[in-house]
Amino acid sequence: MSRRGQHALLLLSAVVASLVPGSTAGVYHIVGAGKGWRVPPNKTYYDDWAHTRHISIGDKLMFLYRSGVHNIVEVPTRALFDACSMRNITSRYQNGPTIIELTQPGQRFYFCGVGEHCEVGQKLAINVVLVAPPPPDTPNSAAAATARLARRAGLAAACLVAALLMAV
């Protein structure tokens, strides 16, 4: 199967999993939104992106990047993250796109270990919380169901955008 076909299959699987009734798939967060996982336009791009998200256990980070051009390095401490240090790596992902399921609460630190990408801002620090907040003003199950449907539709749209980004 071609690399493009693998990417399309991965994205289709994510959409299908999110649409299964009763699914506890969590929320998919496309890291960097429309830019994906690339050298950012400024040093605070991914930090700004992370501050607009509420990330909890069960959610998934979707890093969209091309293998060989970028990668993902996870380190255990803020100090290693701030220094873009390749010492004491927790995980390394080299085949994009990559989906990382968040199974533990706490801070997580990711950066691109290719060249000087981390030093110019291709890095992401997040805080994973134990429980997602309830949707605002959802006193009844109909409102909760509408909120779940909106999240699923959002994921389908996000996956479509992701597929288009990977095609260029």
C-alpha positions, 0 to 999 in steps of 0.5 A: 500500500502506498504511503498516501494510502496508509495515511488515508486509511489511518484517518478513515479509521479515526473517523470511523472509531469516533462515530461508533455509538458509545465510543470512548475514543476521546477527542482527537486534537490535530496538533497545530491545527491547519499547519500540522506538525511543521516548523512553525511561523513563530516560536510560540505557535504550538504553545498558543495552540495548546492554550486553546485546548482542554486535553484529558485522559483518553484524548489523542494527539494527531501529529500530521507530518511527513516521515524523514522531514520531521519526527516527534521526541517525548522527554520527561521533564520541562528542563529537557524540553526547554533545552531541546535535549535528546538525553533521556528520551521517553518515546520517539516517533518517526513515521508520520502521521502519528496518533498518541493516546493520552493514558496518564494525567500530567505534563507531557513534552514533545518536540521535533528532533530534526535539525534545529526545528525544536530551537525555532519552536517546533515543540509542544508542552501540554497538561493532561487532566484526569477528567474532561469538563462537562459541556457548558449548559448541558442539563439534559441528555439531548444537549449532551447528545448534541454536543457529542455529535458536534465533536464527532462532526468536528473530527470528521471535518478535521480528518478531511483537512488532515487528508488534504494537508498530507496530499500536498 
